[in-house]
Amino acid sequence: MPTYCTALVDAVHNDEELRLNLDLLEERRERAAIHEAKAKLKMTMYYNTRVRGVTFRPGDFVYRRNDASHVVDGGKLGPKWEGPYEVTEALRDGAYRLRSMDGTVLPRTWNIANLKKCYL
């Protein structure tokens, strides 16, 4: 017993419609890519208006995250930050060289994600 949908199918017309859909597929992909790019741009602009850029200059005092340096193992109640340290050199991409208060230079560079401004 044929159904209403199977009774109305025209094989020639159906093949033409499928070819047309394949021809329009690239255009739909381009539209989706444009829409995705607009959405990403909107999210980037939203984020950039609210983010506050932090940079340090030589001579600034900073705290260093204890998790990154593994100097003091205080457990759950231990100190989260250690320092203060003085920024001696600002390298590129948020990397800094630090010096402790007694004048010894720390042996490696530190990323801005592991530093916090110290207000003395």
LUMFI-626335 format. One record per atom (N, C-alpha, C): residue number from 1; residue in one letter; atom name; x, y, z. Coordinates in nm, 2 decimals. Example, Ala and Ser with C-alpha at 12.3 -4.5 7.8 and 13.67 -1.06 7.14 Angstrom:
# LUMFI-626335
NODE   kemi   bake   semi        x        y        z
NODE      1      a      N     1.32    -0.57     0.78
NODE      1      a     CA     1.23    -0.45     0.78
NODE      1      a      C     1.32    -0.33     0.78
NODE      2      s      N     1.28    -0.22     0.71
NODE      2      s     CA     1.37    -0.11     0.71
NODE      2      s      C     1.29     0.00     0.79
***
This chain:
# LUMFI-626335
NODE   kemi   bake   semi        x        y        z
NODE      1      m      N     0.08    -0.12     0.00
NODE      1      m     CA     0.00     0.00     0.00
NODE      1      m      C     0.09     0.12     0.00
NODE      2      p      N     0.09     0.20    -0.10
NODE      2      p     CA     0.17     0.32    -0.11
NODE      2      p      C     0.12     0.43    -0.02
NODE      3      t      N     0.21     0.51     0.04
NODE      3      t     CA     0.17     0.62     0.12
NODE      3      t      C     0.16     0.74     0.03
NODE      4      y      N     0.11     0.85     0.09
NODE      4      y     CA     0.10     0.97     0.02
NODE      4      y      C     0.23     1.03    -0.03
NODE      5      c      N     0.34     1.02     0.06
NODE      5      c     CA     0.47     1.07     0.02
NODE      5      c      C     0.53     0.99    -0.09
NODE      6      t      N     0.52     0.86    -0.09
NODE      6      t     CA     0.58     0.78    -0.19
NODE      6      t      C     0.50     0.79    -0.32
NODE      7      a      N     0.37     0.82    -0.32
NODE      7      a     CA     0.29     0.83    -0.44
NODE      7      a      C     0.32     0.95    -0.51
NODE      8      l      N     0.37     1.06    -0.44
NODE      8      l     CA     0.39     1.19    -0.51
NODE      8      l      C     0.54     1.21    -0.55
NODE      9      v      N     0.63     1.11    -0.53
NODE      9      v     CA     0.77     1.13    -0.56
NODE      9      v      C     0.79     1.12    -0.71
NODE     10      d      N     0.86     1.22    -0.76
NODE     10      d     CA     0.89     1.23    -0.90
NODE     10      d      C     1.04     1.21    -0.91
NODE     11      a      N     1.09     1.10    -0.96
NODE     11      a     CA     1.24     1.07    -0.95
NODE     11      a      C     1.32     1.17    -1.03
NODE     12      v      N     1.27     1.22    -1.14
NODE     12      v     CA     1.35     1.32    -1.22
NODE     12      v      C     1.36     1.45    -1.15
NODE     13      h      N     1.24     1.50    -1.10
NODE     13      h     CA     1.24     1.62    -1.03
NODE     13      h      C     1.32     1.62    -0.90
NODE     14      n      N     1.32     1.50    -0.83
NODE     14      n     CA     1.39     1.48    -0.71
NODE     14      n      C     1.54     1.49    -0.74
NODE     15      d      N     1.59     1.43    -0.84
NODE     15      d     CA     1.73     1.43    -0.88
NODE     15      d      C     1.78     1.58    -0.91
NODE     16      e      N     1.69     1.65    -0.98
NODE     16      e     CA     1.73     1.79    -1.01
NODE     16      e      C     1.74     1.87    -0.88
NODE     17      e      N     1.65     1.85    -0.79
NODE     17      e     CA     1.65     1.92    -0.66
NODE     17      e      C     1.77     1.89    -0.58
NODE     18      l      N     1.81     1.76    -0.58
NODE     18      l     CA     1.94     1.72    -0.51
NODE     18      l      C     2.06     1.78    -0.57
NODE     19      r      N     2.07     1.79    -0.70
NODE     19      r     CA     2.18     1.86    -0.77
NODE     19      r      C     2.18     2.01    -0.73
NODE     20      l      N     2.07     2.07    -0.73
NODE     20      l     CA     2.06     2.21    -0.69
NODE     20      l      C     2.10     2.23    -0.55
NODE     21      n      N     2.07     2.14    -0.46
NODE     21      n     CA     2.11     2.15    -0.32
NODE     21      n      C     2.26     2.14    -0.31
NODE     22      l      N     2.32     2.05    -0.39
NODE     22      l     CA     2.47     2.03    -0.39
NODE     22      l      C     2.54     2.16    -0.44
NODE     23      d      N     2.47     2.22    -0.54
NODE     23      d     CA     2.53     2.35    -0.60
NODE     23      d      C     2.53     2.46    -0.49
NODE     24      l      N     2.42     2.46    -0.41
NODE     24      l     CA     2.41     2.57    -0.31
NODE     24      l      C     2.48     2.54    -0.18
NODE     25      l      N     2.54     2.42    -0.17
NODE     25      l     CA     2.61     2.38    -0.05
NODE     25      l      C     2.73     2.47    -0.02
NODE     26      e      N     2.81     2.50    -0.11
NODE     26      e     CA     2.92     2.58    -0.09
NODE     26      e      C     2.88     2.72    -0.05
NODE     27      e      N     2.78     2.77    -0.10
NODE     27      e     CA     2.73     2.91    -0.06
NODE     27      e      C     2.68     2.90     0.09
NODE     28      r      N     2.62     2.80     0.13
NODE     28      r     CA     2.57     2.78     0.27
NODE     28      r      C     2.69     2.77     0.36
NODE     29      r      N     2.80     2.70     0.32
NODE     29      r     CA     2.92     2.69     0.40
NODE     29      r      C     2.99     2.83     0.41
NODE     30      e      N     2.99     2.91     0.31
NODE     30      e     CA     3.05     3.04     0.31
NODE     30      e      C     2.97     3.13     0.41
NODE     31      r      N     2.83     3.12     0.40
NODE     31      r     CA     2.75     3.20     0.49
NODE     31      r      C     2.77     3.16     0.63
NODE     32      a      N     2.79     3.03     0.66
NODE     32      a     CA     2.81     2.98     0.80
NODE     32      a      C     2.95     3.03     0.85
NODE     33      a      N     3.05     3.03     0.76
NODE     33      a     CA     3.18     3.08     0.80
NODE     33      a      C     3.18     3.23     0.83
NODE     34      i      N     3.11     3.31     0.75
NODE     34      i     CA     3.09     3.45     0.78
NODE     34      i      C     3.02     3.47     0.91
NODE     35      h      N     2.92     3.40     0.93
NODE     35      h     CA     2.84     3.41     1.06
NODE     35      h      C     2.93     3.38     1.18
NODE     36      e      N     3.01     3.27     1.16
NODE     36      e     CA     3.10     3.23     1.27
NODE     36      e      C     3.21     3.34     1.30
NODE     37      a      N     3.26     3.40     1.19
NODE     37      a     CA     3.36     3.50     1.21
NODE     37      a      C     3.30     3.62     1.28
NODE     38      k      N     3.18     3.66     1.24
NODE     38      k     CA     3.11     3.77     1.31
NODE     38      k      C     3.09     3.74     1.46
NODE     39      a      N     3.05     3.62     1.49
NODE     39      a     CA     3.03     3.59     1.63
NODE     39      a      C     3.16     3.59     1.71
NODE     40      k      N     3.27     3.54     1.65
NODE     40      k     CA     3.40     3.54     1.72
NODE     40      k      C     3.45     3.68     1.74
NODE     41      l      N     3.43     3.77     1.64
NODE     41      l     CA     3.47     3.91     1.65
NODE     41      l      C     3.39     3.98     1.76
NODE     42      k      N     3.26     3.95     1.77
NODE     42      k     CA     3.18     4.01     1.87
NODE     42      k      C     3.23     3.96     2.01
NODE     43      m      N     3.26     3.83     2.03
NODE     43      m     CA     3.30     3.78     2.16
NODE     43      m      C     3.44     3.84     2.19
NODE     44      t      N     3.53     3.86     2.10
NODE     44      t     CA     3.66     3.92     2.12
NODE     44      t      C     3.65     4.06     2.16
NODE     45      m      N     3.56     4.14     2.10
NODE     45      m     CA     3.54     4.28     2.14
NODE     45      m      C     3.48     4.29     2.28
NODE     46      y      N     3.39     4.20     2.31
NODE     46      y     CA     3.33     4.20     2.44
NODE     46      y      C     3.43     4.17     2.55
NODE     47      y      N     3.52     4.07     2.52
NODE     47      y     CA     3.62     4.04     2.62
NODE     47      y      C     3.72     4.15     2.63
NODE     48      n      N     3.77     4.21     2.52
NODE     48      n     CA     3.87     4.31     2.52
NODE     48      n      C     3.82     4.44     2.59
NODE     49      t      N     3.69     4.47     2.59
NODE     49      t     CA     3.65     4.59     2.66
NODE     49      t      C     3.65     4.57     2.81
NODE     50      r      N     3.65     4.45     2.86
NODE     50      r     CA     3.64     4.43     3.00
NODE     50      r      C     3.77     4.38     3.06
NODE     51      v      N     3.87     4.34     2.98
NODE     51      v     CA     3.99     4.29     3.04
NODE     51      v      C     4.08     4.41     3.06
NODE     52      r      N     4.16     4.40     3.17
NODE     52      r     CA     4.25     4.51     3.21
NODE     52      r      C     4.39     4.46     3.19
NODE     53      g      N     4.46     4.52     3.10
NODE     53      g     CA     4.60     4.48     3.07
NODE     53      g      C     4.69     4.52     3.19
NODE     54      v      N     4.77     4.43     3.23
NODE     54      v     CA     4.86     4.46     3.34
NODE     54      v      C     5.01     4.44     3.29
NODE     55      t      N     5.09     4.54     3.30
NODE     55      t     CA     5.23     4.53     3.27
NODE     55      t      C     5.31     4.59     3.38
NODE     56      f      N     5.43     4.54     3.39
NODE     56      f     CA     5.52     4.59     3.50
NODE     56      f      C     5.64     4.65     3.43
NODE     57      r      N     5.70     4.75     3.50
NODE     57      r     CA     5.82     4.82     3.45
NODE     57      r      C     5.93     4.79     3.54
NODE     58      p      N     6.05     4.80     3.49
NODE     58      p     CA     6.17     4.78     3.59
NODE     58      p      C     6.16     4.87     3.70
NODE     59      g      N     6.17     4.82     3.82
NODE     59      g     CA     6.16     4.90     3.94
NODE     59      g      C     6.03     4.87     4.02
NODE     60      d      N     5.93     4.81     3.95
NODE     60      d     CA     5.81     4.78     4.02
NODE     60      d      C     5.83     4.66     4.12
NODE     61      f      N     5.75     4.65     4.22
NODE     61      f     CA     5.76     4.54     4.31
NODE     61      f      C     5.64     4.45     4.29
NODE     62      v      N     5.67     4.32     4.29
NODE     62      v     CA     5.56     4.22     4.26
NODE     62      v      C     5.57     4.11     4.36
NODE     63      y      N     5.46     4.04     4.38
NODE     63      y     CA     5.46     3.91     4.45
NODE     63      y      C     5.46     3.80     4.34
NODE     64      r      N     5.52     3.68     4.38
NODE     64      r     CA     5.53     3.57     4.30
NODE     64      r      C     5.44     3.46     4.35
NODE     65      r      N     5.37     3.39     4.26
NODE     65      r     CA     5.28     3.28     4.30
NODE     65      r      C     5.36     3.17     4.36
NODE     66      n      N     5.32     3.12     4.47
NODE     66      n     CA     5.39     3.01     4.54
NODE     66      n      C     5.37     2.88     4.46
NODE     67      d      N     5.26     2.86     4.40
NODE     67      d     CA     5.23     2.73     4.32
NODE     67      d      C     5.33     2.72     4.21
NODE     68      a      N     5.37     2.83     4.15
NODE     68      a     CA     5.46     2.83     4.03
NODE     68      a      C     5.60     2.80     4.07
NODE     69      s      N     5.64     2.85     4.19
NODE     69      s     CA     5.78     2.84     4.23
NODE     69      s      C     5.81     2.72     4.31
NODE     70      h      N     5.71     2.66     4.38
NODE     70      h     CA     5.72     2.54     4.47
NODE     70      h      C     5.83     2.56     4.58
NODE     71      v      N     5.84     2.68     4.63
NODE     71      v     CA     5.94     2.71     4.73
NODE     71      v      C     5.89     2.67     4.87
NODE     72      v      N     5.77     2.71     4.90
NODE     72      v     CA     5.71     2.68     5.03
NODE     72      v      C     5.60     2.58     5.01
NODE     73      d      N     5.60     2.47     5.08
NODE     73      d     CA     5.49     2.37     5.07
NODE     73      d      C     5.41     2.39     5.20
NODE     74      g      N     5.32     2.48     5.20
NODE     74      g     CA     5.24     2.50     5.32
NODE     74      g      C     5.11     2.43     5.32
NODE     75      g      N     5.08     2.35     5.22
NODE     75      g     CA     4.95     2.28     5.21
NODE     75      g      C     4.84     2.38     5.19
NODE     76      k      N     4.72     2.34     5.24
NODE     76      k     CA     4.60     2.41     5.22
NODE     76      k      C     4.60     2.55     5.28
NODE     77      l      N     4.67     2.56     5.40
NODE     77      l     CA     4.67     2.69     5.47
NODE     77      l      C     4.80     2.77     5.45
NODE     78      g      N     4.88     2.72     5.36
NODE     78      g     CA     5.01     2.79     5.34
NODE     78      g      C     4.99     2.92     5.26
NODE     79      p      N     5.10     2.99     5.25
NODE     79      p     CA     5.09     3.12     5.17
NODE     79      p      C     5.07     3.10     5.02
NODE     80      k      N     4.99     3.18     4.96
NODE     80      k     CA     4.97     3.16     4.82
NODE     80      k      C     5.07     3.25     4.74
NODE     81      w      N     5.12     3.35     4.80
NODE     81      w     CA     5.21     3.44     4.73
NODE     81      w      C     5.34     3.46     4.81
NODE     82      e      N     5.45     3.48     4.75
NODE     82      e     CA     5.57     3.51     4.82
NODE     82      e      C     5.64     3.63     4.76
NODE     83      g      N     5.72     3.70     4.84
NODE     83      g     CA     5.79     3.81     4.79
NODE     83      g      C     5.79     3.92     4.90
NODE     84      p      N     5.81     4.04     4.87
NODE     84      p     CA     5.81     4.10     4.73
NODE     84      p      C     5.94     4.09     4.66
NODE     85      y      N     5.93     4.10     4.53
NODE     85      y     CA     6.05     4.10     4.44
NODE     85      y      C     6.04     4.22     4.35
NODE     86      e      N     6.16     4.26     4.31
NODE     86      e     CA     6.17     4.38     4.22
NODE     86      e      C     6.19     4.33     4.08
NODE     87      v      N     6.12     4.39     3.99
NODE     87      v     CA     6.13     4.37     3.84
NODE     87      v      C     6.26     4.43     3.80
NODE     88      t      N     6.35     4.36     3.74
NODE     88      t     CA     6.48     4.42     3.69
NODE     88      t      C     6.47     4.44     3.54
NODE     89      e      N     6.40     4.35     3.47
NODE     89      e     CA     6.40     4.36     3.33
NODE     89      e      C     6.27     4.31     3.27
NODE     90      a      N     6.21     4.38     3.19
NODE     90      a     CA     6.08     4.34     3.12
NODE     90      a      C     6.12     4.29     2.98
NODE     91      l      N     6.10     4.16     2.96
NODE     91      l     CA     6.12     4.10     2.84
NODE     91      l      C     5.99     4.10     2.75
NODE     92      r      N     5.99     4.03     2.64
NODE     92      r     CA     5.87     4.04     2.56
NODE     92      r      C     5.76     3.93     2.60
NODE     93      d      N     5.64     3.95     2.56
NODE     93      d     CA     5.53     3.86     2.58
NODE     93      d      C     5.50     3.83     2.73
NODE     94      g      N     5.52     3.93     2.82
NODE     94      g     CA     5.48     3.92     2.96
NODE     94      g      C     5.58     3.84     3.04
NODE     95      a      N     5.70     3.84     3.00
NODE     95      a     CA     5.81     3.77     3.08
NODE     95      a      C     5.89     3.87     3.15
NODE     96      y      N     5.93     3.84     3.27
NODE     96      y     CA     6.00     3.94     3.35
NODE     96      y      C     6.12     3.87     3.43
NODE     97      r      N     6.23     3.94     3.45
NODE     97      r     CA     6.33     3.89     3.54
NODE     97      r      C     6.31     3.96     3.67
NODE     98      l      N     6.33     3.89     3.78
NODE     98      l     CA     6.31     3.94     3.91
NODE     98      l      C     6.43     3.93     4.00
NODE     99      r      N     6.44     4.02     4.10
NODE     99      r     CA     6.54     4.03     4.20
NODE     99      r      C     6.48     4.03     4.33
NODE    100      s      N     6.53     3.95     4.43
NODE    100      s     CA     6.48     3.95     4.56
NODE    100      s      C     6.52     4.08     4.64
NODE    101      m      N     6.47     4.10     4.75
NODE    101      m     CA     6.50     4.22     4.83
NODE    101      m      C     6.64     4.22     4.88
NODE    102      d      N     6.71     4.11     4.89
NODE    102      d     CA     6.85     4.11     4.93
NODE    102      d      C     6.94     4.13     4.82
NODE    103      g      N     6.89     4.13     4.70
NODE    103      g     CA     6.98     4.16     4.58
NODE    103      g      C     7.01     4.05     4.49
NODE    104      t      N     6.97     3.92     4.53
NODE    104      t     CA     7.00     3.81     4.44
NODE    104      t      C     6.90     3.80     4.33
NODE    105      v      N     6.95     3.78     4.21
NODE    105      v     CA     6.87     3.77     4.09
NODE    105      v      C     6.81     3.63     4.08
NODE    106      l      N     6.68     3.61     4.06
NODE    106      l     CA     6.62     3.48     4.04
NODE    106      l      C     6.67     3.42     3.91
NODE    107      p      N     6.69     3.29     3.91
NODE    107      p     CA     6.76     3.23     3.80
NODE    107      p      C     6.68     3.22     3.67
NODE    108      r      N     6.55     3.23     3.67
NODE    108      r     CA     6.47     3.22     3.54
NODE    108      r      C     6.38     3.33     3.53
NODE    109      t      N     6.31     3.34     3.41
NODE    109      t     CA     6.21     3.44     3.39
NODE    109      t      C     6.08     3.40     3.45
NODE    110      w      N     5.99     3.50     3.47
NODE    110      w     CA     5.86     3.47     3.53
NODE    110      w      C     5.76     3.53     3.44
NODE    111      n      N     5.65     3.46     3.42
NODE    111      n     CA     5.54     3.51     3.33
NODE    111      n      C     5.45     3.60     3.42
NODE    112      i      N     5.38     3.69     3.35
NODE    112      i     CA     5.29     3.78     3.42
NODE    112      i      C     5.17     3.71     3.48
NODE    113      a      N     5.14     3.59     3.44
NODE    113      a     CA     5.03     3.51     3.50
NODE    113      a      C     5.06     3.47     3.64
NODE    114      n      N     5.19     3.46     3.67
NODE    114      n     CA     5.24     3.42     3.80
NODE    114      n      C     5.28     3.53     3.89
NODE    115      l      N     5.25     3.65     3.85
NODE    115      l     CA     5.30     3.77     3.93
NODE    115      l      C     5.18     3.86     3.97
NODE    116      k      N     5.19     3.93     4.08
NODE    116      k     CA     5.08     4.02     4.12
NODE    116      k      C     5.15     4.14     4.17
NODE    117      k      N     5.09     4.26     4.15
NODE    117      k     CA     5.15     4.39     4.19
NODE    117      k      C     5.15     4.40     4.34
NODE    118      c      N     5.26     4.45     4.39
NODE    118      c     CA     5.28     4.47     4.53
NODE    118      c      C     5.28     4.62     4.56
NODE    119      y      N     5.19     4.66     4.65
NODE    119      y     CA     5.18     4.80     4.69
NODE    119      y      C     5.25     4.82     4.82
NODE    120      l      N     5.38     4.87     4.81
NODE    120      l     CA     5.46     4.90     4.93
NODE    120      l      C     5.43     5.03     4.98
***
